Amino acid sequence: MIEQGRELYGAASPQALAAETYENYKRYVNPPLARVMKLSGSPVEVRAHGCTIWDHTGKAYLDFAGGYGVFTLGYTHPRVVAAVRAQLELIALSGKTMFNVLLGRAARRLAELAPGDLQISFWCNSGTEAIEGAIKLARAATGRAKIVSTRDAYHGKTLGALSVSGRESFQSPFRPLLADSVCVPYGDAAVLEPALRDAAAFVVEPVQGEGGVNVPPVGYLKAVREACDTAGALFVADEVQTGLGRCGYRFGCDRDGVVPDVMTLAKGLSGGVVPVGAFIAKAGVWERAFGDAPLVHTSTFGGAEIACAAALAAMDVLEEDALARRARERGEQLLRGAQAIAGEFPAVVREARGLGLLVGVELTHEGYGGYVIPEMLKAGVTAAWTLNQQRVIRLEPPLVVTESEIDCALAALRAGIAAAYEKLGDLSA
C-alpha cells in the first residue's frame, strides 16, 4: 500500500519524494514552516487509516496530534468514505439555484443532536468561517457591536475571528482589527457582568484548546449563560475543537448542561474526510438577524453535497458507536498516564490536564518541547504544541483510539521527557 501511495504521487524513490516536497514547501508554500518542519524531522505523509499515518519510507506513526481535533473518527473511516464515494457519482458541489436534499438532512440531523432549541444552521467550510458568521449573526440580531472573548482564546485567523482570539503575536501584524473587541480572563465568572454590558455576544470555548488545554471550573458556562441573559448578549459557544465527542460529551457545553444561543462547529464534523464547518442558532436569534434577508450571508462552497454526505455519515457513527462515552473512558486513561509521568519528572512537567481526549502536558520550560516532540516522532508517535502556549504539548488522538494505542503513546511521551531531561537538565532551575 505504501508503494502504491508513492506511485500515486509519481516519485522515483522515498528520498526523491521527500526532497521534492521540501523544495515545493520552501519555494511555493511556506518557507519558514518548511525550515521548522525539516529541523524537527517531519517526514512526508502518504497514507493513513484509523489512528495511524504512514510516511514515505513506510514507517507507521500513531497520530496523537489528530489534525488538531479533525480526526474524531480516525483517518478514512469506511462509512464516511463510502458515503463520499457514492455522492461523487451523483453531484459533488451544489449548483445553488435548486434545493439541496443533503444540506436539508444534515441541518436537521445537527439540530437533533445539538443541545436545547438550537435549530437553524449555516454550513460553511471551516471553523474560522463559522466564527465569522456567528459574529455577524450576533451583531445583526442585537444591534450592538461589542464582542467579548477570553484571553488565550483561539477562534481562527480570518480578520473577525482573529479579533476575538487572544494572542497578540498573531494579531499585531494586522491591526487595526474589529473595533469593540474586548478580552477578559478565561474561567473567571466574576468579570462577566461588567464586561458584557452593551455587548452583542460573548464568544467562548468550553475548553481552551490552543490556549493550553485550559479546563474551566464546573459551573463556569452556567455563569456565562446567566451573565449573557442579564446583559442581553448572545452566548456563542465555540465548539470547533471541543464538540462532537471530543471532551467526553456530545458537545463541550453539555458538561455544564447549558444551551448557548449560537454554536460553531468544524474539525470533526465530517469525520476527517471533507472540510466542513457550520454554526447553528436558536430560531428566534436567526429570525432577528437574517429573517428578512436570505442572501445577506452566503457561501459558494458551503453546504455542498459531498460535505453534507460526509457530515451525515460522521454524525451517525458518532452516535451509533457511542464515541463521546469512549472519549471519556479513554481520556481518563490518557490523563492518568500523563499525570503519572508529570509526577515522575517534576523538573520537566508542571502539570497534565484535560477533558476527554483533549489532554495538555504543560512543561516547566519551552525549551523542552523542542526536544520532546521530535523524540516522540522518532518513537512513532505524533504530538503538537498548542498555538498560544508553547510550553503545552497537546495529546488529541482520534476518538476511536484503543487502550493499547494510548499505552504506546504514553510510553513514547515518557521516553521523550526522560531523554529531554537527560540532555538538557533542569531548565527551570
C-alpha positions as CSV (number, residue, x, y, z in Angstrom):
1,M,0.0,0.0,0.0
2,I,2.8,2.4,0.8
3,E,4.5,1.6,-2.5
4,Q,1.1,2.3,-4.2
5,G,0.9,5.6,-2.4
6,R,4.4,6.6,-3.7
7,E,3.4,5.5,-7.2
8,L,0.3,7.7,-7.0
9,Y,2.5,10.7,-6.1
10,G,4.8,9.8,-9.0
11,A,8.1,9.7,-7.1
12,A,11.0,7.6,-8.2
13,S,12.1,6.8,-4.6
14,P,11.2,7.8,-1.0
15,Q,14.2,10.1,-0.9
16,A,13.1,11.8,-4.2
17,L,9.6,12.3,-2.8
18,A,10.9,13.9,0.4
19,A,13.3,16.2,-1.5
20,E,10.6,17.3,-3.9
21,T,8.1,18.0,-1.1
22,Y,10.6,20.0,0.9
23,E,11.6,22.1,-2.1
24,N,8.0,22.8,-3.0
25,Y,7.2,23.9,0.5
26,K,10.3,26.1,0.7
27,R,9.7,27.8,-2.6
28,Y,5.9,27.8,-3.1
29,V,4.1,27.0,0.2
30,N,5.6,28.4,3.4
31,P,9.4,28.9,3.5
32,P,9.7,29.4,7.3
33,L,7.4,26.5,8.0
34,A,9.5,24.3,5.7
35,R,12.6,25.1,7.7
36,V,11.0,24.4,11.0
37,M,9.4,21.1,9.9
38,K,12.7,19.9,8.4
39,L,14.6,20.7,11.6
40,S,12.1,18.8,13.6
41,G,12.5,15.8,11.4
42,S,9.0,15.8,9.9
43,P,8.5,13.1,7.3
44,V,6.1,13.1,4.3
45,E,2.7,11.6,4.9
46,V,1.5,9.3,2.1
47,R,-1.3,7.2,3.6
48,A,-3.4,7.0,6.8
49,H,-6.1,4.8,8.3
50,G,-7.6,4.7,11.8
51,C,-5.1,6.2,14.2
52,T,-2.1,5.5,12.0
53,I,-0.2,7.6,9.4
54,W,2.5,6.0,7.2
55,D,5.3,8.1,5.8
56,H,7.2,8.0,2.6
57,T,9.6,5.3,3.9
58,G,6.8,3.0,5.1
59,K,7.2,3.9,8.8
60,A,4.0,4.0,10.8
61,Y,3.1,6.7,13.4
62,L,0.3,6.8,15.9
63,D,-1.3,10.1,15.4
64,F,-1.8,11.9,18.8
65,A,-1.9,15.3,17.2
66,G,-5.1,14.3,15.4
67,G,-5.2,17.1,13.0
68,Y,-5.7,19.4,16.0
69,G,-9.1,17.7,16.5
70,V,-10.2,17.0,13.0
71,F,-9.9,13.2,13.0
72,T,-12.6,12.3,15.5
73,L,-13.3,9.1,13.6
74,G,-9.7,8.4,12.7
75,Y,-8.5,8.5,9.1
76,T,-10.5,7.2,6.2
77,H,-13.4,5.9,8.2
78,P,-15.0,3.3,5.9
79,R,-18.6,4.5,6.4
80,V,-17.7,8.2,5.7
81,V,-15.5,7.3,2.7
82,A,-18.3,5.1,1.3
83,A,-20.8,7.9,1.6
84,V,-18.5,10.4,-0.1
85,R,-17.7,8.0,-2.9
86,A,-21.3,7.3,-3.6
87,Q,-22.1,11.0,-3.6
88,L,-19.3,11.7,-6.1
89,E,-21.2,9.7,-8.6
90,L,-24.3,11.9,-8.3
91,I,-23.3,15.5,-7.6
92,A,-20.4,16.8,-5.5
93,L,-20.9,20.5,-5.3
94,S,-24.2,22.4,-5.1
95,G,-25.4,24.4,-8.1
96,K,-27.1,26.7,-5.5
97,T,-30.1,27.5,-7.7
98,M,-32.1,24.4,-6.5
99,F,-32.9,22.8,-3.2
100,N,-30.0,20.6,-1.9
101,V,-31.5,17.5,-0.2
102,L,-28.4,16.6,1.7
103,L,-28.0,20.1,3.2
104,G,-31.5,19.9,4.5
105,R,-30.9,16.4,6.0
106,A,-27.6,17.4,7.6
107,A,-29.1,20.6,9.1
108,R,-32.0,18.6,10.5
109,R,-29.6,16.0,12.0
110,L,-27.4,18.6,13.5
111,A,-30.5,20.2,15.1
112,E,-31.5,16.8,16.5
113,L,-28.0,16.3,18.2
114,A,-27.5,19.9,19.3
115,P,-28.4,20.9,22.9
116,G,-31.8,22.5,23.7
117,D,-33.5,24.5,21.0
118,L,-30.6,25.2,18.7
119,Q,-32.3,24.8,15.3
120,I,-31.2,26.7,12.2
121,S,-27.7,26.2,10.8
122,F,-25.5,27.8,8.2
123,W,-23.0,25.4,6.6
124,C,-19.5,26.6,5.5
125,N,-16.0,25.2,5.1
126,S,-14.0,25.8,8.3
127,G,-14.1,26.8,11.9
128,T,-13.0,30.4,11.3
129,E,-15.8,30.9,8.7
130,A,-18.2,29.6,11.3
131,I,-17.0,32.2,13.8
132,E,-17.2,35.0,11.3
133,G,-20.8,34.0,10.6
134,A,-21.6,33.9,14.3
135,I,-20.1,37.4,14.9
136,K,-22.2,38.7,12.0
137,L,-25.3,37.0,13.4
138,A,-24.8,38.4,16.9
139,R,-24.3,41.9,15.7
140,A,-27.4,41.8,13.4
141,A,-29.6,40.1,16.0
142,T,-28.7,42.5,18.8
143,G,-28.0,45.8,17.0
144,R,-24.8,46.0,19.1
145,A,-21.1,45.9,18.0
146,K,-19.1,44.9,21.0
147,I,-17.8,41.2,21.0
148,V,-16.3,39.9,24.3
149,S,-14.0,36.9,24.3
150,T,-11.3,35.5,26.5
151,R,-7.5,35.7,26.9
152,D,-5.6,33.0,25.2
153,A,-8.7,32.1,23.2
154,Y,-8.3,30.8,19.7
155,H,-11.2,31.3,17.2
156,G,-9.3,31.4,13.9
157,K,-7.1,33.7,11.8
158,T,-9.5,35.5,9.4
159,L,-9.9,39.1,10.4
160,G,-13.1,38.9,12.5
161,A,-12.1,35.6,14.2
162,L,-8.6,37.0,14.9
163,S,-10.2,40.0,16.6
164,V,-11.7,37.7,19.2
165,S,-8.6,35.5,19.6
166,G,-6.3,36.1,22.5
167,R,-2.7,36.1,21.2
168,E,-1.1,39.4,20.4
169,S,1.7,38.0,18.2
170,F,-1.0,36.7,15.8
171,Q,-2.9,40.0,15.9
172,S,-0.3,42.7,15.8
173,P,0.7,42.5,12.1
174,F,-2.9,43.0,11.1
175,R,-4.1,45.9,13.3
176,P,-6.5,47.6,13.3
177,L,-8.8,44.7,13.9
178,L,-12.5,44.8,14.5
179,A,-13.4,47.7,16.8
180,D,-15.2,46.9,20.1
181,S,-13.5,43.6,20.7
182,V,-12.8,43.0,24.4
183,C,-10.9,40.2,26.1
184,V,-11.5,39.0,29.7
185,P,-9.7,36.3,31.8
186,Y,-10.9,32.7,31.0
187,G,-12.8,30.8,33.6
188,D,-13.5,33.8,35.8
189,A,-17.2,34.3,36.2
190,A,-16.7,37.5,38.3
191,V,-15.6,39.6,35.3
192,L,-18.5,38.7,33.1
193,E,-21.3,41.1,34.2
194,P,-19.3,44.4,33.7
195,A,-17.7,43.2,30.5
196,L,-20.9,42.1,28.9
197,R,-22.7,45.4,29.3
198,D,-23.8,46.6,25.8
199,A,-22.2,43.6,24.2
200,A,-23.6,41.7,21.2
201,A,-22.0,38.4,22.3
202,F,-19.6,36.5,24.5
203,V,-17.6,34.0,22.4
204,V,-16.0,31.3,24.5
205,E,-14.6,27.8,24.2
206,P,-15.9,25.2,26.6
207,V,-12.3,24.1,27.0
208,Q,-9.5,26.3,25.6
209,G,-7.6,24.1,23.1
210,E,-4.9,26.4,21.6
211,G,-4.8,28.4,24.9
212,G,-3.1,25.4,26.5
213,V,-5.9,22.9,27.2
214,N,-7.4,25.1,29.9
215,V,-10.4,23.4,31.6
216,P,-12.7,25.9,33.4
217,P,-14.3,25.2,36.7
218,V,-17.5,23.2,36.7
219,G,-20.4,25.8,36.5
220,Y,-18.4,28.4,34.6
221,L,-20.6,28.1,31.5
222,K,-23.7,28.3,33.6
223,A,-22.4,31.6,34.9
224,V,-21.8,32.6,31.3
225,R,-25.4,31.8,30.4
226,E,-26.7,33.8,33.3
227,A,-24.5,36.8,32.6
228,C,-25.4,36.8,28.9
229,D,-29.1,36.7,29.8
230,T,-28.8,39.6,32.2
231,A,-26.9,41.7,29.7
232,G,-29.0,40.8,26.6
233,A,-25.8,39.4,24.9
234,L,-25.7,36.2,22.9
235,F,-23.8,33.3,24.3
236,V,-21.7,31.9,21.4
237,A,-20.1,28.5,22.2
238,D,-17.1,27.8,20.0
239,E,-17.3,24.0,19.8
240,V,-15.0,23.8,16.7
241,Q,-12.5,21.7,18.7
242,T,-14.5,20.6,21.7
243,G,-17.7,19.4,20.0
244,L,-18.8,16.1,18.6
245,G,-17.5,13.9,21.4
246,R,-14.0,15.3,21.8
247,C,-14.4,16.2,25.5
248,G,-16.3,13.1,26.5
249,Y,-19.7,14.8,25.9
250,R,-21.6,15.2,22.7
251,F,-20.7,18.9,23.0
252,G,-18.4,20.6,25.5
253,C,-21.2,22.8,26.8
254,D,-23.1,19.6,27.9
255,R,-20.7,19.3,30.8
256,D,-22.5,22.2,32.5
257,G,-25.9,21.4,30.9
258,V,-26.2,24.7,29.2
259,V,-27.7,25.8,25.9
260,P,-25.9,28.6,24.0
261,D,-27.6,30.9,21.6
262,V,-25.2,30.1,18.9
263,M,-22.7,27.2,18.5
264,T,-19.9,26.9,16.0
265,L,-18.6,23.6,14.6
266,A,-16.0,22.3,12.2
267,K,-13.0,20.0,12.5
268,G,-14.6,16.6,13.3
269,L,-18.0,17.5,11.7
270,S,-17.2,15.4,8.6
271,G,-15.2,12.7,10.5
272,G,-11.9,13.9,9.0
273,V,-12.7,13.3,5.3
274,V,-14.0,16.6,3.8
275,P,-13.6,20.1,5.1
276,V,-16.9,21.4,6.6
277,G,-18.0,23.9,9.2
278,A,-21.3,25.2,10.5
279,F,-22.9,27.5,13.0
280,I,-26.3,26.7,14.5
281,A,-28.5,29.2,16.3
282,K,-31.9,29.4,18.1
283,A,-34.7,30.2,15.7
284,G,-35.5,33.5,17.4
285,V,-31.9,34.7,17.1
286,W,-31.8,33.7,13.4
287,E,-35.1,35.5,12.7
288,R,-33.9,38.7,14.3
289,A,-30.7,38.7,12.4
290,F,-31.5,37.3,9.0
291,G,-35.3,36.8,8.9
292,D,-35.9,39.2,6.0
293,A,-32.5,38.8,4.2
294,P,-32.0,35.3,2.9
295,L,-28.8,36.3,0.9
296,V,-27.1,38.6,3.4
297,H,-24.7,35.8,4.4
298,T,-23.8,33.1,1.8
299,S,-21.1,30.7,0.8
300,T,-20.3,29.3,-2.7
301,F,-18.9,26.0,-1.5
302,G,-20.6,25.8,1.9
303,G,-23.2,23.0,2.3
304,A,-22.1,21.2,-0.8
305,E,-23.5,17.7,-1.2
306,I,-20.2,15.9,-0.8
307,A,-19.5,17.7,2.5
308,C,-23.0,17.1,3.8
309,A,-22.8,13.4,2.9
310,A,-19.6,13.1,4.9
311,A,-21.2,15.0,7.9
312,L,-24.3,12.9,7.9
313,A,-22.2,9.7,8.0
314,A,-19.9,11.1,10.6
315,M,-22.8,12.1,12.9
316,D,-24.3,8.7,12.6
317,V,-21.0,6.9,13.5
318,L,-20.6,9.3,16.5
319,E,-23.9,8.3,17.9
320,E,-24.1,4.6,17.0
321,D,-20.6,3.9,18.2
322,A,-21.1,5.9,21.4
323,L,-17.8,7.8,20.8
324,A,-18.4,10.5,23.4
325,R,-18.5,7.9,26.1
326,R,-15.5,6.2,24.6
327,A,-13.6,9.5,24.6
328,R,-14.5,9.9,28.3
329,E,-13.2,6.5,29.2
330,R,-10.0,6.6,27.1
331,G,-9.5,10.2,28.1
332,E,-9.4,9.2,31.7
333,Q,-6.7,6.6,30.8
334,L,-4.7,9.1,28.9
335,L,-4.9,11.8,31.5
336,R,-4.0,9.4,34.4
337,G,-0.9,8.2,32.5
338,A,0.2,11.8,31.6
339,Q,-0.2,12.8,35.3
340,A,1.8,9.9,36.4
341,I,4.6,10.9,34.1
342,A,4.3,14.5,35.4
343,G,4.8,13.2,38.9
344,E,7.9,11.2,37.8
345,F,9.6,14.2,36.1
346,P,8.5,17.4,38.1
347,A,11.5,19.3,36.8
348,V,10.2,18.9,33.2
349,V,6.4,18.7,33.6
350,R,4.5,21.3,35.6
351,E,1.0,19.7,35.1
352,A,-1.1,17.4,32.9
353,R,-4.7,18.4,32.5
354,G,-7.6,17.9,30.1
355,L,-11.1,16.7,29.4
356,G,-12.0,13.6,27.4
357,L,-9.4,13.1,24.6
358,L,-8.1,16.6,24.7
359,V,-5.1,16.5,27.1
360,G,-2.4,19.1,27.6
361,V,1.0,18.4,29.2
362,E,2.5,21.7,30.4
363,L,6.3,21.8,30.6
364,T,8.2,23.9,33.0
365,H,10.2,25.5,30.1
366,E,9.6,25.9,26.4
367,G,13.0,24.5,25.7
368,Y,11.9,21.0,26.5
369,G,9.1,21.0,23.9
370,G,11.5,21.3,21.0
371,Y,13.2,18.1,22.2
372,V,10.2,16.0,23.5
373,I,8.0,16.2,20.4
374,P,10.8,15.2,17.9
375,E,11.8,12.4,20.3
376,M,8.2,11.2,20.2
377,L,8.2,11.3,16.5
378,K,11.3,9.1,16.3
379,A,9.4,6.7,18.5
380,G,6.5,6.7,16.1
381,V,4.0,8.9,17.8
382,T,2.9,12.4,16.7
383,A,2.1,15.2,19.1
384,A,1.8,19.0,18.8
385,W,2.2,22.2,20.7
386,T,-0.8,24.4,21.5
387,L,-0.6,27.6,19.4
388,N,-1.0,30.1,22.2
389,Q,1.1,28.3,24.9
390,Q,4.3,26.9,23.5
391,R,5.0,25.1,26.8
392,V,2.0,22.8,26.4
393,I,2.1,19.6,24.4
394,R,-1.3,18.6,23.1
395,L,-2.4,14.9,23.0
396,E,-5.5,14.7,20.9
397,P,-5.9,11.3,19.3
398,P,-9.0,10.1,17.4
399,L,-12.0,9.1,19.5
400,V,-11.6,5.5,18.1
401,V,-8.1,5.2,19.8
402,T,-7.6,1.9,21.7
403,E,-6.3,1.2,25.2
404,S,-3.1,-0.3,23.8
405,E,-2.5,2.7,21.5
406,I,-2.8,5.0,24.4
407,D,-0.3,2.9,26.3
408,C,2.1,3.1,23.4
409,A,1.8,6.9,23.1
410,L,2.3,7.3,26.9
411,A,5.5,5.2,26.6
412,A,6.8,7.5,23.8
413,L,5.9,10.6,25.9
414,R,7.7,9.3,28.9
415,A,10.8,8.3,26.9
416,G,10.8,11.8,25.2
417,I,10.6,13.6,28.5
418,A,13.2,11.4,30.1
419,A,15.6,12.0,27.1
420,A,14.9,15.8,27.3
421,Y,15.8,15.8,31.0
422,E,18.9,13.8,30.4
423,K,20.0,16.0,27.5
424,L,19.0,19.4,28.8
425,G,18.9,19.1,32.6
426,D,16.7,21.2,34.8
427,L,15.9,24.3,32.7
428,S,13.5,25.6,35.4
429,A,16.3,26.0,37.9
